[in-house]
Amino acid sequence: MRFGILGPLEVVDDHERVVAVSARKQRALLTILLLHANEVVSADRLVEDLWSGAPPATADKGLQVHVSRLRRVLAAATQPGEERLLTEGSGYVLAVAAGELDSERFKRLVEEAGGLSSAGSFESAVEKLSEALALWRGGALSDFEYEEFAQAEIARLSELRVVALEQRVAAELELGRAGLLVGEVERLVREHPYRERLRGQLMLTLYRSGRQAEALEAYRDARRVLVEELGIEPSVELRELHDAILAQGASLTSSAQLVERPGQAVRGRGRLFPRAPRGRLGPTNLPPQPRALVGRARELSELRELLLANDRQIITLAGIGGSGKTRLALAVAHALLDEFPGGVFLVRLAGVSDPASLLPMIAEAAGVTGQSKQSLAPVLAARLGSEPTLLVLDNFEQLVSGAAILSELVEGADALRALVTSQVPLRIAAERILALGPLVEDDAVDLFVERARGAVAGFAPHDAEFDAIGEICARVDHMPLAIELAAARVSTLAPRALAERLERPLALLTRAERDAPARQRSLRAAINWTHALLDPAQRSLFARLGVCAGAVPLTALEAIAPASTGEAELLDALAGLLDFSFVRRLEDHRVGARFLVPQALRDFALERLIAAGLEEETRRLHAEYVARVAYAARLVKWGASDEQRAELLAVSSEIRPAVAWAREHEPRLHVRICAALASYWVYGGVLSEVTTELDRARASGAGTAAERAWLLTALAKCAQLTDVDYDVSALADQALAEWAAVDDELERALGLGYMSWVVRWEQRYDDAIAMAAESLAVLRRTDDRRLILRGLVFLAHAYADPQDVESTEAILTEAEELADGDPSWELAAIHGDCEQYKGNDVAALTWWAESLTWTSTTGESHQMLMDIGCIGDSLARLGDGEAALEVFELLRLERERTGRPGNLPTSQIWIQEAVAAACKQVDPKTAQGAAARARDVPVTNRAARVIQVVNRVLALATQANQPIRTRPTRLDRG
C-alpha cells in the first residue's frame, strides 16, 4: 500500500488501485495519523485536531465512528489478517511500512542525493533529486491547506522541496549545464525572491552562460529586493560571488562542461512556442511594473505553465474584487514577453458592458485596423494568430455575455492565447480557470520570519513553531504592519506563547522600530490615528460593526444601526468608512455587495462598542436580524424566493455568532433561530454540528409548539443522513405530536409537508402520502401559487418513492404549469426518477442533467450529489461504463469536497452496485483513464463536465433514434 501527502491525500493498494476515502473527516483522520505514522496518537489529540479546537459534545463518539469506518476502508485494501489501524491504550496508531509514505521516500532520496553530491557523483545526485521531486503531485497536504493540524508539516515539506530544487540546480551547475538552467532558475527566483542561495545560483547560471552583465544585474536586483523589502544587506557569500563575477574568477568554473547540441531538449521546459531571440521582443503596450509582485509565487508559476501549455487557449484568472487579479496578470505578462514574439497586449475593460465593444478594443490595443468593408473578426484572427501572441483582457466580468465572441476569436487564431481576469468564469469550452483566493500563508510566514530575525539574531523556528507562526499571521488578518509588529515580540515571547496572547492583538502589537512614524509604532496607534479622523456617525456605525463576524449586506448594517439613524445618514457613514478603508466592499455575483471589517479593526470596533455600553443591545439586534432572514427563507429548499435565498447566503458568516450568543443569553431567541434555520442547515450545513445545535435547542424546552416541531423534524432528517444514535421513527412521531398541537393551520401544513419527506425515507410511504396530501389540501386554500407548488412537490416525492409513476406524473403536470420553468422547484429530478422507473434511462439522463444545471449553482449540495449519482447509474444501465466511471469519480470527488453523502447512508449500496456494473463493461486501463480524466477536471467545472458527458451520450442516442422526451426544456434551450 502507498500513502501520498505530497499533493491531495492519496491511498493506493498493492494492485495500483486508488482506495476511496471519501468522507472529509475520515480523510483528515487518516492524514493526522500519517503525520504521526507508527506513533500512538491520543484520542484527545485527534478530537482537538479534527474539530479545530472546538469539538462538539458528541466528538468522542464521532471519533469512534470515523475510526471504525476508516479501519474498514483500510482493511478492505490490505491482505487478509493485516492490521493497519490499531487501538493502543487511549489512542490509535497507523502502521506504515518503510517506503509506503511519499514524504518519507522524498526525504530519503534527498538525503541520498546529498551524499552523492558530497562524493562528487553529481549525475547520480541529479537522478535521485529528480526522482524525489517527481513524487510531488501539488502542494503538500493541499486538501488540508487551511487546517491547523497540517500547517507545520506543510511548512516543513514545502521548505524541503525548495531545498531539493536548490540541490538539483547546484548539482547540474557542477555538470556544466548552466545554459539549460537559466529559465528554470529565473522562475524559482520569482517564486522565492528572498532565498539568497537561489539568487546566487541565478547569478552563476547567467555568468556561465556567457552573460556576465546580466549576472551582475541579477545581483543588483537581489540587493534591491533584500534592502527595500526586508531591510537587510545581501549575505557575505552573495557579495563574494558578485566580486568574483566582476573579476571573472577561476573559481566560478564548473566541474564539467556539457556541450549543448543543436535541437537538444531543454530539461523540464516543454515549451509550446520557441523562445524569441533575446533582445528581440515582440510589440507590447504593457505598462511598466514599478514594484515587484509580492507573494502569489505558486499562482504565478501555475499561470505561466497554463499559458505555455497546449490544452486551452483562454486562461481565466477568477476571483473576487481586490484579490490581485490584475497585478498577477500583468506580472506574468511581463515575465512572458520573450515567449510571445507576436506581442503581448493589455486590454482594459473596466466600465465596459457592451459586447460589441470587445473586438474594437482588442484591435485598438494591438494596433490593428480593419478595412472599411471587412469584418474585424477575421482581420484580428489573421493578425493575432500568425505567430504566438498574448492578450491580457482585464475586468471581463461585465462582459461575460460576450464570452462567445472571444471564444470565436481564439478558435480562428491558433497561436493566440488570452489571459482573462474576471470575477466570474466565462464558462466556454476553450477556457481553463485558475481561481485566485486569499494571499497564501507562506508569504505572511516568510515576512514574519525575516522580521523576527531582525529582532533576534539567528532566529530559526523549528517545525512545531511554524504552526504557531501561521496562527499569528491568521489572527492579524495577514496585515503586513501587524505581522512586523508581532515579529518584533519574539525577543520576549516564543511563537506559541505569542499566538496564545493574540486573542486581543491590539494590546500586544506595540513594539515597532524607533525610527518608525509614531502612528506605526503599534497596531492600535495605526488604527487610532485613522479612527480620530472619523466623524461621530462613522464612529458609531464602525463600533456596531464589531459584532459582525464576516462580510454582511447593507440590510445587516441597517438592522444593527441605532433606530434613529436615517437611510441617508447610514449610507453617508458607510461611504466614509469605505473611504478610510475601515470597511472593505466585496462583490459577489450570487448575493450582491457585502461589507467586511478586517479582524484587527473588528477587535478595535468591539472595544469601542463595549466602552459605550452598547454590546448587549447590538448583539441582540444582530441575532434578531439573523432570525428574521432565516425565517423568511426557512423553506429554503422548497420555494423560498431567489431574494430570500440570496440574503440568507449573504449572512452565512453571522449565523454561528448569533446562535452562540442567543444560546447563552436568550434561549427563546436561540430556539427561534434554530427552528428557522432547520431546512438550510440540514441541506447545507455540517451535519454533526447541526445535529448538536438542534439537540441543544430542543433540550432548552423554550419556543412555541411550531418551533419545537421544526427542531424535531430537522433532527430526524439529520439522523437519517448520518450514523448518529437516534431513533428516527421515534423522533418523527414526537415531531408529529408537536405539529398536532400547532394552532396555525398554514404552519402545520408546511410542517407536515416537510415531515412527509422524513417518513418516506423511513419507507412509511402511506404515511408520507397522507401527510403530503393533507398539507396540499390546506395550501390549496391559500390561492398562493408558491405555497401550492410546495405542497405539490411534497406529494410528488411521496408518490415517486414507492414508484407510483402514474400518480407522480399527474402531480408533476400541475406543478410544471405553476412553476413556469423555475428550476428551483427541482421538478426535473422527479421526472428523472419516473423515467428511470419506466426503464427509459436516456430520457432520465436528460431530466437529471437539467436538474444538475440548477443545483450545481445554488450551493445546496444534497440534490446536486443525487443528480450526479443518478446520472452515473443511468449511464451504467445504458452500458456506457467508461462514461459512468468518469461520472462516479466526479461524484466521489464532490462528496469528498462537501463532506456530505447526498443520500441515506443505507442507500449508498445502489451506487456501489452501479460502479461494479460499470467496471464489468470496460477493461481496467479504460477504467483508470476515466477516473484520471475526472481528477483532472477543475473543481468549478465538475458539474459542467458531467453535463458534457450526458450531452455526448444524448447525441449518440439521437443518432440511434432512441426516444428522449416529449417537450423542450431549459437544458434543450441551453
N, C-alpha and C positions, 0 to 999 in steps of 0.2 A: 504494500500500500504506500502511496505517496501523498504527502500533505504540502500544499502550497500557500504561502502567505506573501510572497513577493508579487503582489497583484491582488485581485479579488481572491477570497478563500476558495481553495480547490482541493478536492479529495478524489484520488484515482485509485481504483483497486488493482489487484495483481494482473487483471486481464485488460488493463488500459481503459477501463470503463469509468466514466465520471460517476461518483457516488453523490446522489442528490441529498443535500442537507438544506431543506427548503426554508423552514421557519427561521426568522431572523434571530430570535433568542437562542435557538439551538446553534446557529452559526456563530453567534457571539460566544456562547459557552465553549464550543469547540476551539475557537480562536484563543480564548483565555487559557484553556488547558494546553494548547500548543505553545503558547508563550512561556509556559512552565512545564514543558514536556518532561515526563518521568519524575516529576516532583508532586508531592501532595499539596493540593490547593484546598484550603479550608472552605467549608460551606459558607461561612460568614463572608469571606473574601469574594467568593463567587456572587453572592447576593449583592454585595456592595458594588461590584463592577458591572453586573448585568443590569442593574437598575440605576446606575449612575449616582449612587449615594443617596437615593430617595426611594427605597424599596417599599412596595405596598405591604399591607398587613399579611397578605397571602403569599409573600415572596418565598418563604421557606418551602411551602408546599409546591409553589410554582417551579422552584429549582428542582425538586424531586421529579416532577413531571418531565421537565426538559432533559434532565439527566437520563431518565428512563427511555425517553424517545431517541435521544442521541445514541444511547447504548445499543438500542435495537438496530438503528441505521448502520452503525459501525460493525455490529455482529453479522449483519446480512452480507457485508462486503469482505469479510475475512474468512479464513479457513475454519472449519468446524472445531470447536473447543478452544479457539484462540480468543483470549480476553484482551480487549483494548482499553475499555473504560472501567477502572476498578474503584471500589469503595475502600478507603483506608481511614479507619477511625471516624473522625467527624469531617472528613474531606474526600476528595476524589483525585485520582491520578490517571493520566493518559499515557499509556505505554507506546513509545515511539522508538523504533529501532534506528540504528545509525544509518544515515543516508536517506531516511524517509522524509525529512523536513527540508524543504528547499533552502530556507535561510541558513541552516547548518551546513548544507552542501556548499552554498555560496561562500560562507566564511572559511570552510576548509580549503576550497580551491584558491581563494585569495591568499591564504597563509602559505599554501604550497607554491604559489607563483612568487611570493616574496622570497622564499628560499632559493628558487631557481634564479631569480634576478641577482640575488647576492652571490650566487655561484657563477654568474656570467652567462647563464643559459637563457638568453633573452627571448629567443624564438619559442622555446617551450613555455616560458612565462606568459608570453602573449596568448598562446593557445589556451593555457589554464584560465587566464583572466577573461578571454572571450567566452569560454565555456561558462564561467561564473556569471558574467553579465547577461548571457542568453537565458538564464533562469528567470529573469525579471519579466513579468507579464503586464506591468503597470506600476503604479505607486505601491509601496509596501502597505499591506492591510488596507487597500484602497476602499473596501466597502465598510470600513470602520474608522475612516479618517477623522471623524468628529467625535468619536467615543473616547472618554478619558482613559480607559484601560489600555488603549492602543498607542497613546501618544509617545510614551518613552521608547517603545520598540520601533515605531515609525521613524522617530528621530535617529535612533541608533543605526537602523538599517539604511536609511537614506544617506547618512554620513559615510557608512561603509561602501555604499555604491559609488559615491563620488571619489572616495579614496581608491577604489578599484580602477575607476576610469583614469585617475591620475597615474596609477602604477602602470596601466597598459600603455598610456601615452609615453611615459618615461622609457618603458622597455622598447617601444617602437622607435623612439628617438635614438636609442642606442643601436638599433638595427639600420639606421640611416634612412628612415622613411619620412623625413621632415616634410617633403613636398606633398605627401599623401595625407598629412595630418592637419594642415593649416585650417581647412574649413571646419573640421570637427572641433579643433581646439578653440577656434573663434566662437563656435556655438556654445561650447562649455563655459567659456568666459562670460558670455552674455547671460547664461543661466545662473552662474555662481560668480558674480562680479567681485566679491570680496576675498576670494581664495587666491592667495598670493602664489601658491605653487602652480596653479593653472595659468596665472598671469606670466610667470616665469617660463612655463612651457610654451606659451604662445610666442613670447619673445624669441625663444630658442628655435622654434619651428620656422619662424619667419627668417631669422638670420641664416639658418642652414639651408633655406630655400633661395638664398641669394638676395634677400630683401632686407638689407641692413637698415635702411631708412624707416621702413615700416616697423621693424623690430624696436627701434628707438621711439617711434610714435606710440607703440603699444605700451612702452614703459611710461611715457608721459600721460597716457590715458589712465594707466593703473594708478599713478601717483595722484592725479586729479580726483579720481573716484575715492581713493583712500583718505585723502586730506579733506575734500569738501564734504563727503558724506559720513565719514567715520571719525574725522579729526585726528588721524594718525599718519605718520610718515611710513613709506614702504620699509620692509624689513632690511636688515643688513644684507641678507642673501640676495634679495632682489636688486638692491643698489649695486652690489658687487657684479651681478650679471650684467647690469646696464653698463658699468665701466668696462667689463670685458668685451662687450659688443662694440663699444666705442673704439677700443684698442685692437679689435679683431683678434682676440687672444686665442692661442693654440688650444687652450683648454675647452673651447666650445666645439671642437671636432668630435663627431660621434665615433663609437667603437667600430662601426662598419659602414659601408656605403652601399646603397641599393640603387642599381641602375633602373630607371623607370623607362620601360619600353613604350613606344607609341601605341596608344589604344589600350594601355594597361588599365584594368578596372580599379577605381578608387574605393578603398575599403569603406564599407558602410554607407556610401553616398546614395547610390541608386537614383541618380538624378533623372527627372523626366526630361529636362531641357539641358543642353550643353551650356557650360558657363561662358558668358560673354568674355572676350579678351579683356584683361584688367586694364582700366583706363579708358575703355570704350563702352561706357554705359549707355543704355537706351534713354530716350527722352522722358522727362518726368515733370509734373507740376507739384510734387510733394513739398510742403513747407518744411523749413529747417527744423530740426529737433533741438531745442535749446537745452534740454535736460535728458539724461538717460532714463529709461523706464525703470521704475522701482518695483521689484517683485515680478510676478507673473512669468517666472522663468519656464515653468512647465508648460503653461499655455502658449508661450512664445515658441517653444520648441515644437509643440504639437501642431500649432498653426502653420509653422514653416513646413513641416513634413506634409501636412494636408495639401498645402498649395503646390508642393512639388510632386505630389503623388498623381496617379493617373486614373483614379476611380471616380472623382467628382470634379465638375468644372466650377461649381459655386460653393463656396465655404461661407456659412452664415455664423458670425460671431454674435451669439444671442445672450442677452442679459438685461436686467433692469437698468433704468436710467441711473447714471452715476457710477456704474460698475467698472468703468475704464475701458469700454469697448473701443472708442476712437483712439486713445493713446496706444493701446496694444496693437490695433490695426496699423497705425502709422509706423510704429516701431518695427513690426515685421516687414512692412513695405520697404522701409529704408534698408533693412537687412538683406532684402532680396533684389535690390536694384540690379546687381550683376547677374541675376538669374533670368531676367526678362528683357532681352535686347530690344523687343518691340516697344518697351516703355512701361512705366508704372504711373497710373493716373488716379488722382483723387477726385471724386465727385461728391460734393457736399449737398445733401438732400434735405437738411433741416428746414422745416416750414413748407416743404413741397408736398402736396397731396394729390396732384393731378397726374395720373399715369402717363398721359400724353406728353408730359414734360421730360420723361425719363431719357429717351433716346437723344433728344436735342441737348440735354445737359451732359450726357456722356460724350457726344460729339464735340461740344464746346471744350470740355476738359482735355480731350485727346487731340484737339486741333484738327478735327475732321469736318470738311464742308462738302455736303452733297450737291449734285446738280439740281437745278430747279425742277426738272421733270422726273427726277429719280427718287425713289423711296429711300429714306435714310437708313433703314434696317440693313439692306444688302451692302450699302456703302460701308457702314460700320463693320459688318461681318468680314468684308474683304480686307479692310484696313487693320482691324484688331486681330484677325485670325491668320495673318500672313506669317507672323513669327511670334514667339512667346511674349505675351502681353498680360499685364495685371491691372485690373480695375479695382479700386477701393471705393465702394458705394456706402457712404456714411449716413446713418439715421434713416434706414429704409422702412422703419415700422409704419410710417404714414403712407407708404406706397405699396403695401403688401398686395393690394388688388392688382398691381401692375407686375407681379412676380412672373407671370406668364410671358410678358414682353422680354424680361431679362433672360428667361429660360430659352426663348426662341433665338435670342441673340447669341448666346453661348453655344447653342446647338449648331448654329451655322458658322461658328468660328472655333475650329478645333484647338488652336493654340492659345485661346483666350481663357484666363482664369479670373473669376470675380470673387473678391472678398467683401462680404456684406456685413455691416453692423446693423443690428435691428433688435428691438425689444421682443419681437416675436419671430419664430421661424417662418420661412416663406412657404414651406410645405410643397415643394416642387421636386420632381424626380431627380434633377441634376444636383440637388442640394446635399451638402454634408454639414451637420450642425455641430458647432462647438459651443457648449453652454458656459458662460462666464459667471462664476459665483463670487463669493466674498474673497478678499485677498487671503491667500493661504497663510497658515500659521507659521510656516517655516521662515518666511521673510520677517515676521514680527519677532520670532525667536532669535534669528540671526542678529537683528538690531539690538535686542536685549543683551545678548552675549557680548557683542562688541562694546556696548556702553558699559557693561559690568566690568569688562577688562580695564576700562579707564578708571574705575573706582577701586578695583582690586587687581593688582598686577598678577598675571598668570592665571586669572580666573578660568577654570576648565571644568564645567559641570559634568558630573558622571551621569550615567544613563537614567537613573531614577529622578535626577533633578530636572531633566528636560520635560518631564511630565508637569512638574510644578511651574516651570517657566512658561509652558504653553497655557496653563491655567491663569497665570498672571496676565499674560497678553490678552486672553479672552475677557478677563474681568475688567480690563480698561478699554475694551472695545477696539483693540488693535490700534489705538491712537498713538502716533509716534512720540509726542511730547510725554504722554503718560508712561509709555514704555521706558523712555530715557530716565524719567524721574524714579520709576520703580527700580531700574537697574542700579541707580546710584545708592540704593539702600542695601545692596549686597555686602557692603563693608561691615554692616552690623547684623544683617538678617540673612540666613541661608534661604535659597529659593522656596523651599517648602514652608518655612516659617513666614516668609513674606506673603506667599499665596494665602495662607490661613488668615493673615491680618488684612487682606484686601477686600473683605466683605464691604468695608466702607473706605474706598481708596482715597477720598478727599483728604482725610486727616493724616494719611501716611505719606503721600507723594508730595513731599515738601523740600526735597534736598536737591536743588539744581546747582549748576556751576556758578561760581561767584560773579563771573562776568556776564551772566545772562541778564536780560532785562528783568526788572522787578516783577512784571506781570507773568513771567515764565519761570519763576523760581519755585513755584508749587502749582499743582494741578488746580487747587482751589483758587489761587491767585489769578491764574489764567482765566478761569471761568468767571470769577467775581469781577474781574476787570471789565468784561463784556456785560455781565449782568447789571452793573451800575449804569450802563447806557440805556437800559430798557425803561420804557415809561410804565406807570402803575398798572395799566390794563395788561400790558405784555407780561409783567412780572406775575400778576395774578393768574393768568392763563398758564404760564410756564410752571408755576408751583403746582397747579392741579394736574398737569400732565405727568407729575411724578408718580401717580398711581397707575399709569398705563404701562403695560409690560412690553408692548411692541408697537408696530405701526398700526394706526387706527384711522378710520374715516372721519370726515367732518362731523357726522352725526354724533360720534362719541365725544368730541370736543364740546358740542352743543349740550350734551347731556350732563357733563361734569362741571360746566361753567356755572357761575352764580345765576340765580333765577333772574336777577335784574339786568343781566348782560343782553344788550340788543344784538341783532344779527350783524349790523354794520360794525359795531364795536368789536365783536368777536372776530370778524374777518380781518379787520384792521390789525388787531393784536396778533393774529396768526401770521399775517403778511410781515409784520415786524420781526417776529421770531424766525421766520424763514430768511429774512434779510441778514440777520445776525448769525445764521447757521446754528441756532439753538434747536431748531426743528428742521428735519430733512423731509422733503417731499418725495415719495416713492410712487411711481406709476406702475399699475398692474392692469393688463387688459381684461382681467376677469372681474376685478372689484373696483376699478377706478383709482382715483388718487387717495393715498393714505399719508399719514404724517407720523414721523418717528423722532423720538428724543434718544440720542445715544446714551449708553449706560451711565457713564460718569456724570453727564449732565442730568440724567434722571435722578441719580442719588442727590445731587445738589438741589434739584427741584423739590424732592420729597422732604429734605431738611427744612426748606422754606415753608412747606405746607404744614409740617408738624409744628414749627415755631409759631405759625399763625393760628394754631389750634383748630385746623380745618381738615385734618386727615380723616377722622371717622365720617364726617359728613360727606366728603368727596368719595371715599371708598364705598359708602352706601349708594351714592348716586351712580357710581361705576358699576356696582353689582346689579342694581336695578335696571340699568341700561342693557347689560348683557342678558338679563332675564327677559326684557321686552323683545329684544332682537330674536332670542331663541324661541320665545313663544310664537312670534309671528311666523317663524319658519319651522314650527315643531313637527310638521309632517313633511320634512324636507325631501323625503324620497317619493312622496305621493302628492305632487301637485302644488307644492309651495311655488310662488312665482319666482321668476328669474331674479327680480329685485330682492326678494326676501332671502333667497339663497346667497346672492352676492353679498348682502350686508352681514349675514352670519359668517360667511367665509372671511370677510374683512376684519371681523373682530375675533378671529380664532385664537390669537395670542392672548386675548384678555380673559378667556374662559377659565383657565386654571387659577389665576389670582382671584378672580371674582368668586369662584366656587370655594376656594380655600378661606377667603375672608368671611363669606356667608356661613360656612360650616362652623367657624369659631365664634361668630358674633350674632348671626341671625338665622337660627335653624329653619324658621319658616321660609325665609328667602332662599336658603340653601335647597330646600325641597322643591321650591318653585322653579329654580334654575335647572336642577337635575331632571325634573319631570319634563320641562320644555325641551331640554337637550337630548332626551331619550333616543329619538329616531336618528338624529345627527350623530350621536355618539356610537350607536350600535353599528351603523354602516360606514363610519369614517374614523372612529377613534381607536385607541389602543385598548383592545378588548379586556385585558387583565385590569388595567387602570379603571376602565369604565365600570366593570363589574364591582370593584371595590367601592367606588364612589356611590354607585346606586345602592349598594348594600348599606353604606353609612347613612345615606339619606332615609332609607326605609327604616333603619333602626332608631332614628330620632323620634319617630311617631308623629312628627309635625306634618302639616299640609292638609289640603282638602281630600275628600274621597277620590276625586278625579286625579289629583296629583299622585296620591299613593297608588292608584291603579296604573298610571303611566309608569311609575317606578317598577312595579311588579312585572308589568308586561315587558318592559325593556330588559329587566333582569332575566326573565325567562328566555328571551331571544339571545342574550349574551351567553347564557348557559348552553344553548343549542350550538353556538358557534365555537365553543371552547370545551375543554375537558374538565372544567371545574365540577366539584361535587355538589350539584344542586339537583333536586328532583324537579325537572322541568314541568311535568304534568301537575305536580302539587303547586308550583308557582303559578301556573296558568289558572288553576282552579281558584287560588287566592285572589288573583287579579280579577277573575270573573265575578267573584263575590264583591269586590270593591266597585267594579263597574255597575253592578246591580244597585248599589247604594247611591249612585250619582244621579242627582236630580235633573241636571242639564241634559235634555234628550239628544241634542246635537253632539255634545262632547262624548256622551255614551256611545252614540252611533260611530263616531270616529274611532273610539277605543275598541269597540267590538270588531271593526274592520281590521284594525291592527292585530287584535287577538286572533282573528281567523288566520293571519299569517303565521302566528306562533303554533296554533294547534294543528294546522295542516302539516307542519314539519314534524309533528308527533304522530303523523298518519291518522289523526282523528278527522278524516275527511268529511264525514257527515256533520260533525260539529262545526267545522270550518265553513262549510256551505251554509249552514243555518245562521251562523253569526254574520257572515258577509251579506246574506240576503236580508237579514233584519237591519243591518247597517244601511244597506242601499235603500230600503223602504223609507227610512227616516230621511236620508239625504235627498231623495227624490222630492220630498215635500218642500224643500227649501227653494226649488227652482233655480239654484245656483249651479251653473254649468260645471265649475271646478269641483264642487262637492259631489255632484252626481258622478262625475268622472272618477273621483276617488273610490266611491262605492262600487262602480263597475269594475275597476282594476282589481279590487279585493275579491270580488265574486269570480272574475275571470281566472284569477290564480287558484281560487278554491276549486273550481271545476277542472282546471288543467292538470293538477297534480294526480288525481285518480284517472287521468286520461279520458275524461268525458269531452271529447273533441267537439261534438255537435253543440253542446251547451256552451262551451267556451267560445266557439266561433260566433255563436248568436250574440253573446255578450260583447265580443270584440267589434261586431258590426256597428252596434250603437256607440260604443266607446270611440271608434275611429271617427264617426261623424262629429262627436263633441270635441275630440282632441284637435281636429282640423290640422293634422300634420305636425303637431307639437311633439317632439321626440322625448320630452322629459317624462312622459307617462309610461315609457318603456313597453309600449304595446307590441313593438316589433319582436321582443324576446318571447312573449307569449305566443305570437304567431309562429315563431320558430319551433317552440315546443310542439304545437299542434301539427305542424308539417312533419316533424320527425316521428310523432306518434302514428301518422298516416303512412310512414315509410318513404316520404319524399324528402330525402336528405339534401337534394340540390336546392329545392325551394327553402328548406330550413336554413341553409347556409346564407342565402340572400337576406333573410329576416335578421339573422344574428349579426351579420356584417352591418346591417343598418342600425341595429341596436348599439353595436360597438362604436360606430362613428359618433354616437352621442355620449355614451358612458365613458369613453376614453378622454373626454374633455371636461368632465364635471368634477373630478377629484374624488368621486364616490366609487371606491374600488370594488365593492362587493359584486355588483352586476357586471362590471367590466370583466372580472375574472370568470364569472359564469359564462359570459358571451364567448370568451376565448376558449374555455373548456368545451363548450357545446360545439363550437366550430371544429376544434380538433377531433371531437367524437364523430361528427358527421363526415369529415374527410376520411377518417379511418373506415367508416361504414361504406364509403364510396370506393374504397380500395386504393386511395392515393396515400400510401404510407409515408412517402417522403415529405409531402406537404403536411401531413398530420403530425409527424415527429418534429418538424420545424415549429409548428404552432404550439405543440406541447412544451417544447423547450422555452419558447417565449412566455408561456403560461408559468412555467417554473420560475423563470427569472422575475416575473411580475409578482408572484406570490412571495418570493424572497424579498423583493423591494418593499412591498406593502406590509409584510408580516401578517397577512390575512389568508384564510383558507379559501374564501369565495363560495363556500357551501358548508353543509354539515360535515364534521369530521367523519362520521359514519357513512357518508355518501360518497367519499372520495374514491371508493373502490371502482366506480364506473370509469373514472379517469385512468386508473391503473390498468383496467381491462382494455380500454381503448388504446393505450400505449402499447400494451402487449400485442394487440391485434395489428397495430401499425408496424411494429418491429418484424412481425412474421411476413409482411408484404415486401420488405426490402432487404438487401444484403447489409451486413454490418458496416461496410465502408460508406454506403449511401446514408445509412442512419447517422453515422458520425458526422458526415458532411452537412446534413440537415441541421443537426444540433449546433455545429460550428457556425453556420450561417446565422442562426438565431442569436448566438452570443456576440456576433459582430454588429448587430443592429443597435444603434444608439438608443438609450433609454427612452428618449422622447419620441422615437419612431416605431416603437414596438407594435402598438395598436395599428398604426398605418401599415406596417409590414404584414400583419395578419390580414388586413383588408386587401392588400395586394395579392396575397396568396389566394384568397377567396375569389377575387376578380379573375385571376387566371383560370381557376377551376370552373367558374361560371362561363367564361368564354369558351372553354372546351365543351362544356355541357350544351351551350347554344349551338355549336357546330355539330354536335351529335343529336340535335333536335330533342333534347330532354326538356320536359316542361319545367318551368321555373316558378312563375306565379302569374296572377291574372291582372294585376294593376300596377301602374308606375308608382315608384316610391321615392323617398328622399335619396336613397342610395343610387337609384337609376338616374336621378337628376343631378348627381354629383354633389 
